[in-house]
């Protein structure tokens, strides 16, 4: 059941990575978002580093920061399993530490039968939530403060 989540998690990570890279490029006045990768160690800014920087720069609530943290950890677990050529992605062993957070955050009813189904649904909701939070934060207008005028929007 978790096997079908792997492509969705990887695809979502790529989409989120691209959105955040574009955001950083715009903030730094750079035309090519690929230039952002040069800011990292050894000329490579990783997905985890981008997420961490994004969460530090953007004023997010604690729960939203936790969602990003859990998403990156799940993404890392999936990538690690993929690198190890593990065919046992249906095992919940590597996801047990995220299960309480996911179930408490995303599932309101107990209609789903198994823990696997609950976890599957929670991860799907987390993915969509992370995409939406990223989209909303990136598209917010920047607010500047001027002592004479008060709060103004950039022109």
Beta strands, then each sheet from edge to edge (+ up, - down):
strand 1: 143-146
strand 2: 150-153
sheet 1: 1+ 2-
end
